[in-house]
């Protein structure tokens, strides 16, 4: 039996529940109960995701947002038409909008299958979406909740490959440094070589369509009179859509072999700490067209299709199953993880209307072009 839901109260209650990565249980309990009251069959899976389903026929549409936030409590309240608090923009407003839109669709007798997920660990290692994939949760269309801005639809994210590089050398006195290899200098030299890797498909003038990277940590060295014999460096490489993780790692392996041949006494170890394939949706897919239509319908403006240099759960699901997937949600992503995290409530309510009308349009287009 479905009931009405106050979207602002839902968001306020969800933001009030402090849920940094690993502490999402209270938020999961709240959302499971709310979705049951809307007519969805909800459960909490083995890693803590809330998974709720409605309907059984027609194409399956997945709506997936994440419950976890970065650490750091913030005061929660409404002021000047904005709701403030940790998670208000990243990304509880997107998740609450999905649940609210699903509630409206169910009340209207939506003629398809909905799967609504509150995922855990998006800010960590994405255990939530990885478990959904392992459990075989499938969909014909998927929308992931992150702050794109109400008039924007994110259709692409770069991939990522996080490396730990360990360099070991023989040590000696720094007064005769030319006789030895400094592990600190060698690991930096090797990393600079990796940062120089490029592929023919790249567009070097574009930060999205080119390989970019940053050194995130470096540990090494000791007494000032000793040539460092060990150094550990962590680097984050961001991959454009044309470059898979395997293809990048093959180039890393080649670079390591060349480096070893030129410096046989220097030991290099390269470990992959985490990786995620890039993903770019077809801008002409029925999902993109349906949501773009809804943006025009609600906001009387053309939707902007975004390609972002970050990564998200969309990458994992879209790359695995090859189904149309986008990321959408209210809010300004520049406020992510800041002390001023907040969302405009009018934008939040507009995003609910866009999701509700957009999914109806996706279903209409699906029937028109597939006959199913």
Number of C-alpha atoms within 10 A of each C-alpha: 9 14 14 11 16 8 21 19 11 20 22 20 14 23 28 20 21 22 24 20 19 14 17 22 18 13 21 26 14 15 26 21 15 19 26 18 17 22 19 24 17 21 19 18 14 9 16 21 25 28 23 23 20 22 17 11 10 15 18 20 23 23 28 26 31 31 36 28 29 19 14 13 16 17 13 19 13 16 10 7 11 17 22 23 26 30 33 30 33 33 26 29 38 33 30 29 29 29 27 28 23 26 25 20 20 22 15 9 10 18 16 18 19 26 22 26 31 29 29 31 24 21 19 14 14 17 18 24 27 18 18 18 15 8 10 9 13 16 19 17 24 24 26 25 29 30 27 23 21 25 25 20 25 26 23 28 28 29 27 25 21 20 22 18 20 22 24 21 20 16 17 18 15 16 10 11 15 11 13 18 20 27 26 23 15 23 25 19 13 18 21 13 14 19 17 11 13 16 15 9 12 18 14 14 8 10 15 21 20 23 26 20 19 13 16 12 11 17 12 17 16 11 9 9 12 16 26 27 20 22 22 21 20 20 21 19 20 29 29 28 20 18 22 17 18 12 11 19 15 11 15 20 13 12 16 18 14 12 18 14 10 9 12 11 13 20 18 22 12 17 11 13 12 12 18 20 25 27 29 23 23 16 17 10 15 20 28 25 18 23 27 23 20 27 26 14 15 16 15 11 13 14 19 16 17 15 17 16 19 14 19 23 25 29 24 21 24 20 17 12 13 13 18 24 31 29 27 28 35 32 27 18 18 12 16 21 16 16 14 16 24 25 28 20 20 13 19 26 18 18 30 25 22 28 25 22 21 24 25 19 20 23 22 13 17 18 13 10 9 7 7 9
